[in-house]
Amino acid sequence: MSARDDATDPAVTGILPPVQSVGYGKPPVQHRFQKGQSRNPEGQTAGSKVRQAPEFNPADQLTSRMILAEAYRSMRTTGFSSCQAIQAVMRAMSVSAMKGNRLAQKTLAETVRRVEAEESARSLAN
């Protein structure tokens, strides 16, 4: 080693470079964001677009017909009796509510209240 190398060698001079704190949330200094730059300078990759989910439009008659056809589809239940799908769902929700499921209790109570209000309004209109 030459004298010049000895002057810059930390082992010889006894002056060590500062220890960088590296760990979770503390990347090495050379990989941190530069001052004044907080975003990707190269921008979004080509071809990538933000995709939005298609909107559900209940006014769409094809969708409404399909939903109603499925809700009123006749099916067999465990007791070998035949009922409509929506009736089986309401039975399952009722059983779940009786077993203590809070969400089923709330949903069932709100549904019954709404149907009773519609029925009373319909009877008053006639």
Buried (B, 14 or more C-beta within 10 A) or exposed (E): EEEEEEEEEEEEEEEEEEEEEEEEEEEEEEEEEEEEEEEEEEEEEEEEEEEEEEEEEEEEEEEEEEEEEEEEEEEEEEEEEEBBBEBBEBEEBEEBBEEEBEEBBEBBEEEEEEEEEEEEEEEEEE
